[in-house]
Amino acid sequence: MTFRKQIVALTGAAGLVLSASTALAQTTTVACNDTSVLPNPVFMAGSSAFEPILAQLAVQIKAKQGVSIIYDPISSCLGVSSVSPPQDNPVPQPLSGTAHYYTVDPTDSTKTVTNSCNLSGNTMASVGISDVAFFSCQGIDRPANIGEWDGPVQSMLIVVPKANYTTTSMSSQQAAAIWGCGKNSGVGNFTDESAIQQRSATSGTQILIARNINVPESAFKGVSNSSSSAMVTSLLAVPDPQKAIGFVAADFYASRRSQISSVAFRGIGQTKAYYADSTAIATDLKNVRDGHYMIQGPLHLFSPLTAGQPAASAKLVLNWLTGAVPIDPTDTMNVNYVNTVAVGGDVPQCAMKVKIDKDGGQFSPYHPPVSCTCAFEAAKLVTSTAGTCTTHCTSNADCAKVPGTSCQTGYCE
């Protein structure tokens, strides 16, 4: 499982914030190192769950910065291996096969198109993207020559087909029985292993589920799927939707709510089940932001270091993908980044109220240096508590009439 493929490219025109897109594959495949199509390429590999948001950000990066993101969504832990080979196969492997780059859909400028390109034999990834921490993938602490950056917070959702109206909640014990025991689970209709869906032991989505139900990711029962897209296709192909169950990341789920439904989850030690959102139909990720929904964690971005620093091109992209630096230099409050991540189904760090200490670990209160809670809720069309998130601002002077607040990402809060 240490094979690493490679990574994705970006191209495209770009507006500011694109809506969640349905990926469309182009028929003509170019070379990933063709700089006439993909100027200033940065090669990356990893999580398939994060690809929908990455596509949105990649188009913006190409338009505003002239840098092409080339990405291979091979799974979280293979993404980690692409920049830090594991101990059992320590020789760095070039990326191979095909990768993705992203352009604006010519028929709908609010969407992106996922395109394929052919990788050359000597291409190495400069950034690996994982839904889970380094230790969860390789069982050792992160080496000193590999840097780590936290990205948006993802949540992983247990899902069923939309036609299943009866399965609305699940405990960690029930989930453990389904994926740990399969046909012997004894949980409702979920005893058919051809209807139970899983990913693989290198999938960050599966690892986060595993950490929250105490079943080793390598011991999951059910049909294996190579990607988040394959998971949904397999789930919906089950003849009896009452028997079908699987899991995806919230950012992947965001554009597939018409096909599948998320299930409220009661974590270990909890007394009730919570959706990632405040309700089954909401999109506010409230229970993720305040720590009630337990299957969550930050996206992890890894890159090799030389003298303590990543390559210059990788550092630029890392800053843009984590929100540390605005993609558009004129967007001084980085509102476009907050909007893109929010609409895409994740939570930027600046909108979180808790942090988690490790995959499947404990929460503690978190107060971001600059809050974007109001901007996040505005992007999600959330009606905030009376008296909050109502005053727009461009500087602290605008917040003088709202005592105790300062100007944070466009709002007095």
BARO-465319 format. One record per residue (C-alpha): residue number from 1; chain; x, z, y. Coordinates in Angstrom, 1 decimal, m for minus. Layout:
<NUM; "A"; <X; Z; Y>>
...
//
This chain:
<1; "A"; <0.0; 0.0; 0.0>>
<2; "A"; <3.0; m0.2; 2.3>>
<3; "A"; <2.6; m3.9; 2.9>>
<4; "A"; <2.1; m4.7; 6.5>>
<5; "A"; <0.8; m7.8; 7.8>>
<6; "A"; <0.6; m8.1; 11.5>>
<7; "A"; <m1.2; m8.3; 14.6>>
<8; "A"; <m3.4; m9.8; 17.2>>
<9; "A"; <m3.2; m11.9; 20.2>>
<10; "A"; <m5.1; m12.3; 23.3>>
<11; "A"; <m5.9; m15.0; 25.5>>
<12; "A"; <m8.8; m15.8; 27.8>>
<13; "A"; <m10.2; m15.8; 31.1>>
<14; "A"; <m11.9; m12.5; 31.9>>
<15; "A"; <m14.4; m10.9; 34.1>>
<16; "A"; <m14.3; m7.2; 34.6>>
<17; "A"; <m16.3; m5.5; 31.9>>
<18; "A"; <m17.7; m7.5; 29.0>>
<19; "A"; <m20.5; m6.3; 26.9>>
<20; "A"; <m20.0; m5.5; 23.2>>
<21; "A"; <m19.5; m8.9; 21.6>>
<22; "A"; <m20.3; m10.5; 18.3>>
<23; "A"; <m17.0; m11.9; 17.0>>
<24; "A"; <m16.9; m15.7; 16.6>>
<25; "A"; <m14.1; m17.4; 14.8>>
<26; "A"; <m12.6; m20.5; 16.2>>
<27; "A"; <m12.0; m23.4; 13.8>>
<28; "A"; <m8.6; m24.5; 15.2>>
<29; "A"; <m5.7; m22.2; 14.3>>
<30; "A"; <m2.7; m22.1; 16.6>>
<31; "A"; <0.7; m20.5; 16.1>>
<32; "A"; <0.8; m16.9; 17.3>>
<33; "A"; <4.2; m17.6; 18.9>>
<34; "A"; <2.8; m20.6; 20.9>>
<35; "A"; <3.4; m19.3; 24.4>>
<36; "A"; <1.5; m22.2; 25.9>>
<37; "A"; <m1.6; m20.6; 24.5>>
<38; "A"; <m0.5; m17.0; 24.2>>
<39; "A"; <1.9; m16.2; 27.0>>
<40; "A"; <3.8; m12.9; 27.0>>
<41; "A"; <2.6; m11.9; 23.5>>
<42; "A"; <2.5; m8.3; 22.3>>
<43; "A"; <2.0; m7.9; 18.6>>
<44; "A"; <0.0; m5.0; 17.2>>
<45; "A"; <m1.7; m4.0; 13.9>>
<46; "A"; <m4.0; m1.3; 12.6>>
<47; "A"; <m7.6; m0.1; 12.8>>
<48; "A"; <m10.4; m2.6; 12.2>>
<49; "A"; <m12.8; m0.1; 13.7>>
<50; "A"; <m11.2; m0.3; 17.2>>
<51; "A"; <m11.1; m4.1; 17.3>>
<52; "A"; <m14.4; m4.6; 19.2>>
<53; "A"; <m13.2; m2.5; 22.1>>
<54; "A"; <m9.7; m3.9; 21.9>>
<55; "A"; <m11.1; m7.4; 22.2>>
<56; "A"; <m12.8; m6.4; 25.5>>
<57; "A"; <m9.7; m4.8; 26.9>>
<58; "A"; <m7.4; m7.7; 25.7>>
<59; "A"; <m9.4; m10.3; 27.6>>
<60; "A"; <m9.1; m8.2; 30.7>>
<61; "A"; <m5.4; m7.7; 30.2>>
<62; "A"; <m4.9; m11.5; 29.8>>
<63; "A"; <m6.8; m12.2; 32.9>>
<64; "A"; <m5.4; m9.5; 35.2>>
<65; "A"; <m1.8; m9.2; 33.8>>
<66; "A"; <m1.1; m12.4; 31.9>>
<67; "A"; <m0.2; m10.6; 28.7>>
<68; "A"; <m1.5; m11.7; 25.3>>
<69; "A"; <m2.6; m9.1; 22.8>>
<70; "A"; <m2.2; m10.4; 19.2>>
<71; "A"; <m3.7; m8.0; 16.6>>
<72; "A"; <m4.0; m7.7; 12.9>>
<73; "A"; <m6.9; m5.3; 11.9>>
<74; "A"; <m5.4; m4.4; 8.5>>
<75; "A"; <m6.4; m0.7; 8.5>>
<76; "A"; <m5.1; 2.4; 10.3>>
<77; "A"; <m2.4; 3.5; 7.9>>
<78; "A"; <m1.0; 0.0; 7.4>>
<79; "A"; <m0.9; m0.2; 11.1>>
<80; "A"; <1.2; 3.0; 11.1>>
<81; "A"; <3.5; 1.5; 8.5>>
<82; "A"; <3.9; m1.7; 10.5>>
<83; "A"; <5.9; 0.2; 13.1>>
<84; "A"; <7.2; 3.1; 10.9>>
<85; "A"; <7.8; 2.1; 7.3>>
<86; "A"; <6.9; 4.9; 4.8>>
<87; "A"; <9.6; 6.7; 2.8>>
<88; "A"; <8.7; 4.9; m0.4>>
<89; "A"; <9.4; 1.5; 1.2>>
<90; "A"; <11.7; 2.1; 4.2>>
<91; "A"; <12.7; m1.5; 4.9>>
<92; "A"; <10.8; m2.8; 8.0>>
<93; "A"; <8.5; m5.6; 7.0>>
<94; "A"; <7.7; m8.6; 9.2>>
<95; "A"; <4.1; m9.3; 9.9>>
<96; "A"; <2.6; m12.3; 8.0>>
<97; "A"; <m0.4; m14.4; 7.4>>
<98; "A"; <m2.9; m14.7; 10.3>>
<99; "A"; <m3.8; m12.4; 13.3>>
<100; "A"; <m6.4; m12.4; 16.0>>
<101; "A"; <m6.5; m13.1; 19.7>>
<102; "A"; <m9.4; m12.9; 22.0>>
<103; "A"; <m11.0; m15.2; 24.6>>
<104; "A"; <m14.2; m15.3; 26.7>>
<105; "A"; <m17.1; m16.9; 24.9>>
<106; "A"; <m17.6; m20.2; 26.7>>
<107; "A"; <m21.4; m20.0; 26.1>>
<108; "A"; <m21.8; m16.4; 27.3>>
<109; "A"; <m19.2; m14.9; 29.7>>
<110; "A"; <m20.3; m11.4; 28.8>>
<111; "A"; <m19.0; m11.8; 25.3>>
<112; "A"; <m15.6; m12.3; 23.6>>
<113; "A"; <m14.6; m14.7; 20.9>>
<114; "A"; <m12.2; m13.6; 18.1>>
<115; "A"; <m9.7; m16.4; 17.3>>
<116; "A"; <m7.1; m16.7; 14.6>>
<117; "A"; <m3.4; m17.6; 14.9>>
<118; "A"; <m0.7; m18.1; 12.3>>
<119; "A"; <2.2; m15.6; 12.3>>
<120; "A"; <5.8; m16.7; 11.9>>
<121; "A"; <8.0; m15.1; 9.3>>
<122; "A"; <10.0; m12.8; 11.6>>
<123; "A"; <7.4; m11.3; 13.8>>
<124; "A"; <7.4; m7.5; 14.0>>
<125; "A"; <4.6; m5.3; 15.3>>
<126; "A"; <5.5; m3.3; 18.5>>
<127; "A"; <2.4; m1.1; 18.5>>
<128; "A"; <0.5; 0.4; 15.5>>
<129; "A"; <m3.1; 1.6; 16.1>>
<130; "A"; <m4.6; 4.3; 13.8>>
<131; "A"; <m7.9; 6.2; 13.8>>
<132; "A"; <m6.0; 9.1; 12.3>>
<133; "A"; <m2.7; 11.0; 12.9>>
<134; "A"; <0.7; 10.0; 11.5>>
<135; "A"; <0.7; 12.9; 9.0>>
<136; "A"; <m2.7; 11.8; 7.6>>
<137; "A"; <m1.3; 8.4; 6.7>>
<138; "A"; <2.2; 9.2; 5.5>>
<139; "A"; <2.1; 12.9; 4.7>>
<140; "A"; <5.1; 13.8; 6.9>>
<141; "A"; <5.5; 14.6; 10.6>>
<142; "A"; <6.0; 11.7; 13.0>>
<143; "A"; <9.7; 10.8; 13.2>>
<144; "A"; <11.5; 11.3; 16.5>>
<145; "A"; <12.1; 7.6; 16.9>>
<146; "A"; <8.3; 6.8; 16.9>>
<147; "A"; <6.3; 7.6; 20.0>>
<148; "A"; <2.6; 8.5; 20.0>>
<149; "A"; <m0.1; 8.0; 22.6>>
<150; "A"; <m3.7; 9.2; 22.4>>
<151; "A"; <m6.4; 6.7; 23.1>>
<152; "A"; <m10.2; 7.0; 23.4>>
<153; "A"; <m12.0; 9.4; 21.1>>
<154; "A"; <m13.7; 7.8; 18.1>>
<155; "A"; <m16.4; 9.2; 15.9>>
<156; "A"; <m17.1; 8.2; 12.3>>
<157; "A"; <m20.7; 7.8; 11.2>>
<158; "A"; <m22.4; 7.9; 7.9>>
<159; "A"; <m24.8; 5.0; 7.9>>
<160; "A"; <m27.7; 3.5; 5.9>>
<161; "A"; <m29.6; 0.2; 6.2>>
<162; "A"; <m32.2; 0.1; 9.0>>
<163; "A"; <m34.9; m0.3; 6.2>>
<164; "A"; <m34.1; 3.3; 5.1>>
<165; "A"; <m36.4; 5.4; 7.2>>
<166; "A"; <m36.1; 8.6; 5.1>>
<167; "A"; <m32.4; 9.5; 5.1>>
<168; "A"; <m31.9; 10.9; 8.6>>
<169; "A"; <m29.4; 13.8; 8.0>>
<170; "A"; <m26.8; 14.9; 5.5>>
<171; "A"; <m24.6; 17.9; 5.0>>
<172; "A"; <m20.9; 17.8; 4.2>>
<173; "A"; <m21.7; 19.1; 0.7>>
<174; "A"; <m24.1; 16.2; 0.1>>
<175; "A"; <m21.6; 13.7; 1.4>>
<176; "A"; <m18.9; 15.3; m0.8>>
<177; "A"; <m21.1; 14.9; m3.9>>
<178; "A"; <m21.9; 11.2; m3.0>>
<179; "A"; <m18.4; 10.0; m2.4>>
<180; "A"; <m16.7; 12.5; m4.7>>
<181; "A"; <m19.0; 12.3; m7.7>>
<182; "A"; <m20.7; 8.9; m7.4>>
<183; "A"; <m23.3; 8.3; m10.1>>
<184; "A"; <m23.2; 12.1; m10.8>>
<185; "A"; <m23.9; 13.1; m7.2>>
<186; "A"; <m27.4; 14.3; m7.8>>
<187; "A"; <m28.2; 13.5; m4.1>>
<188; "A"; <m31.5; 11.7; m3.7>>
<189; "A"; <m31.2; 8.0; m4.5>>
<190; "A"; <m27.5; 7.9; m3.9>>
<191; "A"; <m26.4; 7.8; m7.6>>
<192; "A"; <m25.7; 4.0; m7.9>>
<193; "A"; <m22.0; 3.4; m7.4>>
<194; "A"; <m22.6; m0.3; m6.8>>
<195; "A"; <m24.7; 0.8; m3.7>>
<196; "A"; <m22.3; 3.5; m2.4>>
<197; "A"; <m19.8; 1.9; 0.0>>
<198; "A"; <m16.3; 3.0; 0.8>>
<199; "A"; <m13.2; 1.5; 2.5>>
<200; "A"; <m9.8; 2.4; 1.1>>
<201; "A"; <m7.3; 5.2; 1.1>>
<202; "A"; <m5.5; 3.5; 4.1>>
<203; "A"; <m8.6; 3.3; 6.2>>
<204; "A"; <m8.7; 5.7; 9.1>>
<205; "A"; <m12.5; 5.8; 9.0>>
<206; "A"; <m12.3; 6.9; 5.4>>
<207; "A"; <m9.6; 9.5; 6.0>>
<208; "A"; <m11.6; 11.1; 8.8>>
<209; "A"; <m14.7; 11.3; 6.6>>
<210; "A"; <m12.5; 12.7; 3.8>>
<211; "A"; <m11.1; 15.5; 6.0>>
<212; "A"; <m14.6; 16.6; 7.0>>
<213; "A"; <m16.1; 16.6; 3.5>>
<214; "A"; <m13.0; 17.9; 1.5>>
<215; "A"; <m12.8; 14.9; m0.8>>
<216; "A"; <m9.3; 13.2; m1.0>>
<217; "A"; <m9.5; 9.7; 0.5>>
<218; "A"; <m8.0; 8.2; m2.6>>
<219; "A"; <m10.7; 9.7; m4.8>>
<220; "A"; <m13.8; 8.2; m3.2>>
<221; "A"; <m16.4; 6.6; m5.5>>
<222; "A"; <m18.2; 3.4; m4.7>>
<223; "A"; <m17.5; m0.2; m3.7>>
<224; "A"; <m14.2; m0.8; m1.8>>
<225; "A"; <m14.3; m2.9; 1.3>>
<226; "A"; <m11.4; m4.4; 3.2>>
<227; "A"; <m12.7; m3.9; 6.7>>
<228; "A"; <m15.6; m2.5; 8.7>>
<229; "A"; <m17.3; m5.9; 8.8>>
<230; "A"; <m17.0; m6.1; 5.0>>
<231; "A"; <m18.5; m2.6; 4.7>>
<232; "A"; <m21.6; m3.6; 6.7>>
<233; "A"; <m22.0; m6.9; 4.8>>
<234; "A"; <m21.7; m5.1; 1.5>>
<235; "A"; <m24.1; m2.3; 2.6>>
<236; "A"; <m26.8; m4.8; 3.6>>
<237; "A"; <m26.4; m6.8; 0.4>>
<238; "A"; <m27.6; m3.9; m1.8>>
<239; "A"; <m31.0; m5.0; m3.2>>
<240; "A"; <m32.6; m1.6; m2.8>>
<241; "A"; <m31.8; m0.3; 0.8>>
<242; "A"; <m32.8; 3.2; m0.2>>
<243; "A"; <m29.8; 3.4; m2.5>>
<244; "A"; <m27.2; 2.0; 0.0>>
<245; "A"; <m25.0; 4.2; 2.0>>
<246; "A"; <m21.6; 3.8; 3.8>>
<247; "A"; <m19.7; 4.8; 6.9>>
<248; "A"; <m18.3; 3.0; 10.0>>
<249; "A"; <m16.8; 4.0; 13.3>>
<250; "A"; <m19.1; 4.5; 16.3>>
<251; "A"; <m17.4; 1.7; 18.2>>
<252; "A"; <m18.1; m0.7; 15.4>>
<253; "A"; <m21.7; 0.7; 15.1>>
<254; "A"; <m22.4; 0.1; 18.8>>
<255; "A"; <m23.2; m3.6; 18.4>>
<256; "A"; <m24.9; m3.2; 14.9>>
<257; "A"; <m27.7; m0.7; 15.6>>
<258; "A"; <m30.3; m3.4; 14.8>>
<259; "A"; <m28.9; m3.5; 11.2>>
<260; "A"; <m27.9; 0.0; 10.3>>
<261; "A"; <m28.8; 3.6; 11.3>>
<262; "A"; <m26.5; 6.5; 11.7>>
<263; "A"; <m27.2; 9.8; 9.9>>
<264; "A"; <m27.0; 13.2; 11.5>>
<265; "A"; <m24.1; 15.2; 9.9>>
<266; "A"; <m23.9; 19.0; 9.3>>
<267; "A"; <m20.3; 19.8; 9.1>>
<268; "A"; <m18.5; 22.6; 7.2>>
<269; "A"; <m19.5; 25.9; 8.7>>
<270; "A"; <m22.3; 24.4; 10.8>>
<271; "A"; <m26.0; 25.5; 10.4>>
<272; "A"; <m27.6; 22.3; 11.5>>
<273; "A"; <m26.9; 18.6; 11.5>>
<274; "A"; <m26.0; 16.6; 14.7>>
<275; "A"; <m26.0; 13.0; 15.5>>
<276; "A"; <m23.0; 11.7; 17.4>>
<277; "A"; <m25.5; 11.1; 20.2>>
<278; "A"; <m28.0; 13.6; 21.5>>
<279; "A"; <m30.8; 11.9; 19.4>>
<280; "A"; <m31.1; 9.2; 16.8>>
<281; "A"; <m31.8; 6.5; 19.4>>
<282; "A"; <m29.6; 7.7; 22.3>>
<283; "A"; <m26.2; 6.2; 23.0>>
<284; "A"; <m24.7; 9.0; 25.1>>
<285; "A"; <m22.2; 10.4; 22.5>>
<286; "A"; <m23.1; 13.8; 23.9>>
<287; "A"; <m22.5; 15.7; 20.7>>
<288; "A"; <m19.1; 14.0; 20.4>>
<289; "A"; <m18.1; 14.9; 23.9>>
<290; "A"; <m19.0; 18.6; 23.5>>
<291; "A"; <m17.8; 19.1; 20.0>>
<292; "A"; <m21.1; 19.5; 18.1>>
<293; "A"; <m20.4; 16.3; 16.1>>
<294; "A"; <m17.4; 17.0; 13.9>>
<295; "A"; <m16.3; 13.7; 12.4>>
<296; "A"; <m14.2; 12.6; 15.4>>
<297; "A"; <m10.7; 12.3; 16.8>>
<298; "A"; <m8.6; 10.4; 19.3>>
<299; "A"; <m7.3; 6.9; 18.5>>
<300; "A"; <m3.5; 7.2; 17.9>>
<301; "A"; <m1.2; 4.5; 19.2>>
<302; "A"; <2.4; 4.4; 17.8>>
<303; "A"; <5.5; 2.4; 18.9>>
<304; "A"; <9.2; 2.5; 18.1>>
<305; "A"; <11.4; 4.2; 20.7>>
<306; "A"; <14.8; 3.3; 21.9>>
<307; "A"; <16.5; 6.0; 24.0>>
<308; "A"; <13.1; 7.7; 24.1>>
<309; "A"; <11.1; 4.8; 25.4>>
<310; "A"; <9.1; 2.0; 23.8>>
<311; "A"; <9.9; m1.6; 24.6>>
<312; "A"; <8.9; m2.5; 28.2>>
<313; "A"; <6.1; m4.9; 27.1>>
<314; "A"; <4.7; m2.3; 24.6>>
<315; "A"; <4.8; 0.4; 27.3>>
<316; "A"; <2.7; m1.7; 29.6>>
<317; "A"; <0.1; m2.3; 26.9>>
<318; "A"; <0.1; 1.3; 25.8>>
<319; "A"; <m0.6; 2.4; 29.4>>
<320; "A"; <m3.5; 0.0; 29.7>>
<321; "A"; <m5.1; 0.8; 26.3>>
<322; "A"; <m5.0; 4.6; 26.9>>
<323; "A"; <m6.3; 4.3; 30.4>>
<324; "A"; <m3.1; 5.8; 32.0>>
<325; "A"; <m2.8; 2.7; 34.3>>
<326; "A"; <m5.6; 0.5; 35.4>>
<327; "A"; <m5.6; m3.0; 33.9>>
<328; "A"; <m6.8; m4.4; 37.3>>
<329; "A"; <m4.5; m3.0; 40.0>>
<330; "A"; <m7.4; m3.2; 42.5>>
<331; "A"; <m9.5; m0.9; 40.3>>
<332; "A"; <m7.7; 2.2; 41.5>>
<333; "A"; <m10.1; 4.6; 39.9>>
<334; "A"; <m10.0; 2.7; 36.5>>
<335; "A"; <m13.7; 2.4; 36.4>>
<336; "A"; <m13.6; m0.8; 34.4>>
<337; "A"; <m11.7; 0.9; 31.6>>
<338; "A"; <m14.2; 3.8; 31.4>>
<339; "A"; <m17.1; 1.3; 31.4>>
<340; "A"; <m15.5; m0.8; 28.6>>
<341; "A"; <m14.7; 2.1; 26.4>>
<342; "A"; <m18.1; 3.7; 27.0>>
<343; "A"; <m20.2; 0.6; 26.4>>
<344; "A"; <m18.0; m0.2; 23.3>>
<345; "A"; <m19.0; 3.1; 21.6>>
<346; "A"; <m16.0; 5.4; 22.2>>
<347; "A"; <m15.3; 8.2; 24.7>>
<348; "A"; <m12.3; 8.0; 27.1>>
<349; "A"; <m10.3; 11.2; 27.2>>
<350; "A"; <m11.4; 11.8; 30.7>>
<351; "A"; <m15.0; 12.3; 29.6>>
<352; "A"; <m14.3; 14.8; 26.9>>
<353; "A"; <m15.1; 18.5; 27.0>>
<354; "A"; <m13.2; 19.4; 23.8>>
<355; "A"; <m10.0; 18.5; 22.0>>
<356; "A"; <m9.4; 18.7; 18.2>>
<357; "A"; <m6.2; 20.1; 16.9>>
<358; "A"; <m5.8; 17.8; 13.8>>
<359; "A"; <m7.9; 15.4; 11.7>>
<360; "A"; <m10.8; 17.4; 10.4>>
<361; "A"; <m9.6; 20.4; 12.4>>
<362; "A"; <m10.9; 22.9; 15.0>>
<363; "A"; <m12.1; 22.2; 18.5>>
<364; "A"; <m10.9; 23.9; 21.7>>
<365; "A"; <m12.2; 23.5; 25.3>>
<366; "A"; <m10.7; 20.6; 27.2>>
<367; "A"; <m10.6; 19.9; 31.0>>
<368; "A"; <m9.1; 16.5; 31.8>>
<369; "A"; <m6.8; 16.2; 34.8>>
<370; "A"; <m9.3; 13.7; 36.3>>
<371; "A"; <m12.8; 13.8; 35.0>>
<372; "A"; <m14.8; 10.6; 34.4>>
<373; "A"; <m17.9; 12.3; 32.9>>
<374; "A"; <m20.2; 10.9; 35.6>>
<375; "A"; <m18.7; 7.4; 35.4>>
<376; "A"; <m19.1; 7.5; 31.6>>
<377; "A"; <m22.7; 8.6; 31.8>>
<378; "A"; <m23.4; 5.9; 34.4>>
<379; "A"; <m22.0; 3.3; 32.1>>
<380; "A"; <m24.2; 4.6; 29.3>>
<381; "A"; <m27.2; 4.8; 31.6>>
<382; "A"; <m27.6; 8.5; 31.0>>
<383; "A"; <m29.8; 10.5; 33.3>>
<384; "A"; <m27.6; 13.5; 34.3>>
<385; "A"; <m28.8; 17.0; 35.0>>
<386; "A"; <m30.4; 17.4; 38.3>>
<387; "A"; <m27.9; 17.8; 41.1>>
<388; "A"; <m25.0; 16.3; 39.2>>
<389; "A"; <m23.5; 12.8; 39.2>>
<390; "A"; <m25.6; 11.8; 42.2>>
<391; "A"; <m23.0; 11.5; 44.9>>
<392; "A"; <m20.6; 8.5; 44.9>>
<393; "A"; <m17.2; 8.8; 46.6>>
<394; "A"; <m14.0; 7.1; 47.4>>
<395; "A"; <m12.1; 10.2; 48.5>>
<396; "A"; <m12.5; 14.0; 48.5>>
<397; "A"; <m13.8; 13.8; 52.0>>
<398; "A"; <m17.0; 12.2; 50.7>>
<399; "A"; <m17.5; 15.3; 48.5>>
<400; "A"; <m17.5; 17.9; 51.3>>
<401; "A"; <m21.3; 18.1; 51.2>>
<402; "A"; <m21.2; 18.9; 47.5>>
<403; "A"; <m19.4; 22.3; 47.4>>
<404; "A"; <m16.9; 22.9; 44.6>>
<405; "A"; <m16.5; 19.2; 43.7>>
<406; "A"; <m13.9; 16.6; 44.3>>
<407; "A"; <m13.9; 12.8; 44.0>>
<408; "A"; <m13.3; 11.9; 40.4>>
<409; "A"; <m13.6; 8.4; 39.1>>
<410; "A"; <m16.1; 7.4; 41.8>>
<411; "A"; <m18.3; 10.6; 41.7>>
<412; "A"; <m18.3; 14.0; 43.2>>
<413; "A"; <m18.0; 16.3; 40.2>>
//
